[in-house]
């Protein structure tokens, strides 16, 4: 069922479930889809972790992440959060996109303990479906990239990126205010504190990824909070060749951090809803 035409894709706030957008000749159109595994079309899932579809505390249908006390990353017991990759709705092929936007709402309960930080879903890509899975957890390669969100202490938000490491232009993400930091092992923390996640309510977060032209440093990353741009960085090399594509959604959330100082101190839940994915320019 087709929705209303949408002229400005980035601040759009879907009303429920999972919605997808496809650019037409004059504008974009909204196509509602159910919030379900059949819409995400998930693969490479850590099957031991659940992502149940339940009502959030305010009654909104949501995907729930459960973080047991003591959980951090996926390589330690107990495991917490969820992890899978997803191309998204079948009639929106992200591999055809030069520019795409991914948005969702996230609900942290009022008593949520953020500790030192944790990961949240974002877009990912690379030169092939398999190679695209290789940019996270300290693994770096020029043939892949990822752009997840993170929460930090007291709910400070940031973009957390793995970009092709052999391009000096990508050091641009290391200088984004109010605070950014890069290292040679893990991802780059970009724009930490540019927003703060609400507790006891929903925060609408979105990211826009624009691929660079092959051989040029003109890629872009942008973050919107409740429709307002809070991080915008250009001049990037997101793909190292014309084979590079946006491959889908890296649907991961967990506490961490690589040691127990990041672990959740109690059993905690977070809720995700109102997902949308948009192709705003084709290759």
C-alpha positions as CSV (number, residue, x, y, z in Angstrom):
1,X,0.0,0.0,0.0
2,X,1.5,3.3,-1.1
3,X,1.7,6.2,1.4
4,X,1.8,9.9,0.9
5,X,4.6,11.5,-1.2
6,X,7.5,12.7,0.8
7,X,9.5,15.6,-0.5
8,X,12.1,15.9,2.3
9,X,13.2,12.4,3.2
10,X,15.6,13.1,6.1
11,X,13.4,14.5,8.9
12,X,10.6,12.0,8.1
13,X,9.3,10.2,11.1
14,X,7.5,6.9,10.3
15,X,4.5,6.1,12.4
16,X,4.9,2.4,13.1
17,X,6.8,-0.7,12.2
18,X,9.2,-0.6,9.3
19,X,8.8,1.8,6.4
20,X,10.8,2.1,3.3
21,X,11.2,4.8,0.7
22,X,12.1,4.7,-3.0
23,X,12.8,7.8,-5.1
24,X,10.4,8.4,-8.0
25,X,10.8,10.9,-10.8
26,X,9.5,13.9,-8.7
27,X,9.6,12.8,-5.1
28,X,9.7,9.8,-2.8
29,X,6.9,7.5,-1.8
30,X,6.3,5.8,1.5
31,X,5.6,2.0,1.6
32,X,4.7,0.6,5.0
33,X,6.0,-2.8,5.9
34,X,5.5,-5.0,9.0
35,X,8.1,-4.9,11.8
36,X,9.2,-8.5,11.3
37,X,12.1,-10.7,10.3
38,X,10.5,-11.1,6.8
39,X,11.0,-7.4,6.3
40,X,14.6,-7.2,7.5
41,X,15.5,-10.5,5.7
42,X,18.2,-11.1,8.2
43,X,21.4,-13.2,7.8
44,X,24.6,-13.9,9.7
45,X,22.6,-13.8,12.9
46,X,23.9,-14.8,16.3
47,X,21.1,-17.2,16.9
48,X,21.6,-17.4,20.7
49,X,20.5,-13.8,21.0
50,X,16.9,-12.8,20.8
51,X,15.3,-9.8,19.2
52,X,11.6,-10.3,20.1
53,X,8.9,-8.1,18.8
54,X,7.0,-6.8,21.8
55,X,5.2,-3.7,23.1
56,X,7.6,-1.1,24.6
57,X,6.7,0.5,27.9
58,X,4.5,3.0,26.2
59,X,2.7,0.3,24.1
60,X,4.5,0.9,20.8
61,X,5.4,-2.3,18.8
62,X,9.1,-2.6,19.0
63,X,12.2,-4.8,18.7
64,X,13.6,-5.5,22.2
65,X,17.2,-6.0,23.1
66,X,18.0,-7.8,26.3
67,X,21.3,-7.2,28.1
68,X,21.9,-9.5,31.0
69,X,23.9,-8.4,34.0
70,X,27.6,-8.8,33.2
71,X,27.2,-8.8,29.4
72,X,29.5,-7.0,27.1
73,X,30.5,-7.7,23.5
74,X,29.5,-11.0,21.9
75,X,32.6,-13.0,22.8
76,X,31.9,-13.2,26.5
77,X,29.3,-15.0,28.6
78,X,26.6,-14.0,29.2
79,X,25.9,-12.6,25.8
80,X,23.5,-9.7,25.5
81,X,21.8,-7.5,22.8
82,X,21.3,-8.8,19.3
83,X,23.3,-9.2,16.1
84,X,22.3,-9.8,12.5
85,X,22.8,-8.2,9.1
86,X,19.9,-7.3,6.9
87,X,19.5,-6.0,3.3
88,X,16.1,-4.6,4.3
89,X,12.8,-4.7,2.4
90,X,12.9,-6.7,-0.8
91,X,11.8,-3.9,-3.2
92,X,14.4,-1.4,-2.0
93,X,17.8,-2.6,-3.2
94,X,20.4,-0.6,-1.3
95,X,23.2,-1.9,-3.5
96,X,21.8,0.5,-6.2
97,X,22.1,3.5,-3.9
98,X,24.7,6.3,-4.1
99,X,23.1,7.9,-1.1
100,X,20.8,6.3,1.5
101,X,19.3,7.2,4.9
102,X,18.6,4.8,7.7
103,X,16.4,5.9,10.7
104,X,14.8,4.5,13.7
105,X,13.5,5.3,17.2
106,X,15.3,4.0,20.3
107,X,13.8,3.9,23.8
108,X,16.1,3.7,26.9
109,X,14.1,3.1,30.1
110,X,14.2,5.8,32.8
111,X,16.5,3.8,35.0
112,X,18.9,2.7,32.2
113,X,22.5,2.5,33.3
114,X,24.6,3.5,30.3
115,X,27.9,2.6,32.0
116,X,30.7,3.5,29.5
117,X,28.9,2.8,26.3
118,X,27.4,0.4,23.8
119,X,26.7,-0.1,20.1
120,X,23.5,0.6,18.1
121,X,22.5,-0.4,14.6
122,X,23.7,1.5,11.5
123,X,24.5,1.0,7.8
124,X,27.4,-1.0,6.4
125,X,28.9,-1.9,3.0
126,X,31.8,-3.1,1.0
127,X,33.1,-4.5,-2.3
128,X,31.1,-7.7,-1.9
129,X,28.5,-9.2,0.4
130,X,31.1,-11.3,2.2
131,X,33.8,-8.6,2.4
132,X,31.2,-6.1,3.8
133,X,31.0,-8.2,7.0
134,X,34.6,-7.6,7.8
135,X,34.6,-4.0,9.3
136,X,33.9,-4.2,13.0
137,X,35.4,-5.7,16.2
138,X,38.9,-4.3,15.4
139,X,38.9,-5.7,11.9
140,X,39.8,-3.1,9.2
141,X,39.9,-3.4,5.5
142,X,39.8,-1.0,2.5
143,X,37.1,-3.1,1.0
144,X,34.5,-2.5,3.7
145,X,33.0,0.1,6.0
146,X,30.5,0.5,8.8
147,X,28.7,3.4,10.4
148,X,26.9,2.3,13.6
149,X,25.7,4.5,16.4
150,X,26.9,4.4,20.0
151,X,25.7,5.5,23.4
152,X,28.3,6.6,25.8
153,X,28.4,7.6,29.5
154,X,25.3,9.4,30.7
155,X,23.7,8.8,27.3
156,X,26.0,10.9,25.1
157,X,25.5,9.9,21.5
158,X,28.1,9.4,18.7
159,X,28.6,7.9,15.3
160,X,31.0,5.0,15.4
161,X,32.8,4.3,12.1
162,X,35.1,1.9,10.4
163,X,36.3,3.5,7.1
164,X,39.0,2.4,4.7
165,X,42.2,2.8,6.7
166,X,44.6,3.6,3.9
167,X,43.2,7.0,3.0
168,X,44.4,10.1,4.9
169,X,41.2,11.9,3.9
170,X,39.3,9.7,6.4
171,X,41.1,11.4,9.3
172,X,38.4,14.1,8.8
173,X,36.2,12.1,11.2
174,X,38.7,12.6,13.9
175,X,38.1,16.3,14.2
176,X,34.3,16.6,14.5
177,X,33.0,18.6,17.5
178,X,32.2,18.4,20.3
179,X,34.6,15.4,20.7
180,X,36.0,12.8,18.4
181,X,38.9,10.3,18.7
182,X,40.5,7.8,16.3
183,X,42.8,4.9,16.9
184,X,44.7,2.3,14.9
185,X,42.7,-0.7,16.2
186,X,39.0,-0.1,16.7
187,X,36.5,2.3,15.2
188,X,36.5,6.1,15.2
189,X,34.2,7.8,17.8
190,X,32.7,10.7,15.8
191,X,31.0,13.7,17.3
192,X,30.5,12.3,20.8
193,X,28.1,14.5,22.7
194,X,26.5,16.0,19.7
195,X,23.2,14.7,21.2
196,X,22.1,12.9,24.3
197,X,19.8,9.9,24.3
198,X,16.5,10.4,26.2
199,X,15.6,8.0,29.0
200,X,12.0,7.1,29.6
201,X,11.1,8.2,26.1
202,X,12.0,7.9,22.4
203,X,15.0,9.4,20.5
204,X,14.7,9.5,16.7
205,X,18.1,9.0,15.1
206,X,19.0,8.9,11.4
207,X,22.2,8.6,9.4
208,X,22.8,9.6,5.8
209,X,25.6,7.9,3.9
210,X,26.7,9.2,0.5
211,X,29.3,7.0,-1.3
212,X,32.2,8.7,-2.9
213,X,32.8,8.5,-6.6
214,X,35.4,5.8,-7.2
215,X,38.9,7.3,-7.0
216,X,37.7,10.6,-5.4
217,X,37.4,11.7,-1.8
218,X,33.8,13.1,-1.9
219,X,31.9,10.7,0.4
220,X,29.7,12.1,3.2
221,X,28.3,11.0,6.5
222,X,25.5,12.9,8.3
223,X,23.5,12.3,11.5
224,X,20.1,13.7,12.3
225,X,18.4,13.7,15.7
226,X,14.7,14.4,15.6
227,X,15.2,15.7,12.0
228,X,18.0,18.1,12.9
229,X,21.5,17.7,11.5
230,X,24.0,17.4,14.3
231,X,27.0,15.8,12.5
232,X,28.0,16.4,8.9
233,X,31.4,15.4,7.5
234,X,32.5,15.3,3.9
235,X,35.6,14.6,1.8
236,X,35.6,11.0,2.7
237,X,36.7,7.7,1.0
238,X,33.9,5.3,2.0
239,X,34.6,2.9,-0.8
240,X,37.9,2.1,-2.4
241,X,36.5,1.1,-5.9
242,X,33.4,1.2,-8.0
243,X,32.6,-2.3,-6.6
244,X,31.8,-0.7,-3.2
245,X,28.1,-0.6,-2.3
246,X,25.8,0.0,0.6
247,X,25.0,-3.6,1.6
248,X,22.4,-3.1,4.3
249,X,21.7,-2.7,8.0
250,X,24.2,-3.8,10.6
251,X,21.7,-4.7,13.2
252,X,23.9,-4.9,16.3
253,X,23.6,-3.7,19.9
254,X,25.6,-4.7,22.9
255,X,27.5,-3.2,25.8
256,X,31.1,-2.6,25.0
257,X,33.9,-2.0,24.8
258,X,36.3,-4.8,25.0
259,X,36.6,-5.5,28.8
260,X,34.3,-6.0,31.8
261,X,34.4,-2.3,32.8
262,X,31.9,-1.8,30.0
263,X,29.5,-4.6,31.2
264,X,25.8,-4.0,32.0
265,X,25.6,-4.0,35.9
266,X,22.0,-5.3,35.9
267,X,19.5,-7.0,33.5
268,X,18.4,-4.2,31.2
269,X,16.3,-3.8,28.0
270,X,16.2,-1.3,25.1
271,X,13.5,-1.0,22.5
272,X,13.7,-0.1,18.8
273,X,10.8,0.9,16.6
274,X,9.8,3.1,13.6
275,X,12.6,1.9,11.3
276,X,12.9,3.5,7.9
277,X,15.3,3.1,5.0
278,X,15.5,5.5,2.0
279,X,17.4,5.6,-1.2
280,X,17.8,9.3,-2.0
281,X,20.1,9.0,-5.0
282,X,21.0,6.1,-7.3
283,X,24.4,5.2,-8.5
